[in-house]
Amino acid sequence: MDDAKLAAIVEVVVKELLATGAIAAPATSATPPVIEPPVVATATLTSGPALTIDLPDPTTPERRYAPGVRQPADPDGLRALIAATTARIGVGRTGPRYTTASLLLFQADHAITQDALYRDVDPRLLSELGLFSVETRITGGKQEYLLRPDLGRQLSDEAKRLIRERCAKNPAVQLVVGDGLSAAAIEANLRQILPVIKQGVQAAGLSFGTPFFVKHCRVGVMNDIGELLQPEVLILLIGERPGLGRADSMSAYMAYRPKPGDTDADRDVICNIFEGGGTNPLEAGAFVVQLAQKMRRHQASGVKLKLAT
Ligand code: B12
């Protein structure tokens, strides 16, 4: 469809919407609108003033937590309740339905989630932190990664070769980073947590293995890595499944002498690592080192560690 036909259709639709009162005509007087939306895209009518069709970003804190209840009995109480949780409360309704603002926020948050899932970790971050990359047995991109968790739990032959070639064997602590279900989580936390873990391990007089990155990674890949490098403790930093609008949460899965056949019962997890509401990555790093020492002391992880302490 050419631009002229498109503009004609837009003009007809806009005229109808103006006529029914569904949208207001753009301000022609000097009176400023209450909230000025950012002008990103405009449709120009063949006659009359330009009409902004883009919307303000609904995910900014001011809009996300703006009370949506019309005429609340206790406005200050409502604001205090909303400030006390990240849950979606006080959003209001239109009859039995969500308001358009709620719907748009859901859609925007869903887009954030999709973006975190389908994007790759920035290779510049990995090289900045000196991590080389290997892959699992996933060859068909993110779609296959989502559909075949079993392949994400196995290192490719090339990965095994590279790890054997580049990594020190039998370290006390081996650190591995995996994209998991959120590239954003790794990008948000890795720069802070990695040096804390490395320094903490070395300050405790323990050997720190050669860290690396696994693309299309699942937690179960820890078994293959354990078999190859034989570390005492293996730490896997991995992006957690994103929630609506929360994509930067990372976990540290840990295991004592992981090997093929191990399950999640043999592992521990320190979860919800993120700034501003979760466990701060700097604190989490210190906690990871403590847990690694505890695992070494008791020569156990997961359920066995719980039973031993
Ligand atoms: C998805 C999920 C599950 C799924 C995993 C299914 C799957 N194949 O993906 C199911 C519903 C089975 C599940 C079960 C459990 N889960 Co769960 N789970 C999650 C969730 C929402 C996301 C995990 C994630 O993104 N992993 C990263 C991806 C890339 O890993 P993955 O390889 O695809 O999947 C593996 C991990 O998710 C792992 N896993 C999932 N939960 C747990 C819990 C523990 C203790 C361990 C060691 C591993 C583990 O199992 C998967 C298969 O290996 C987190 C929430 C969060 N904030 O992280 C809670 C979370 C990790 N789970 C938790 C718990 C407690 C459990 C259960 C022990 C609950 C129970 N009482 O039965 C069981 C243990 C199951 C097990 N695997 O042994 C807690 C852990 C708290 C802690 N620090 O110990 C979390 C943080 C939720 C919470 N806030 O309470 N879980």
Residues whose N, C-alpha, C, O or C-beta is under 5 A from the ligand:
A	BS01	B12	G180 L181 C217 R218 V219 G220 G239 E240 R241 D264 A265 R267 D268 V269 I270 C271 N272
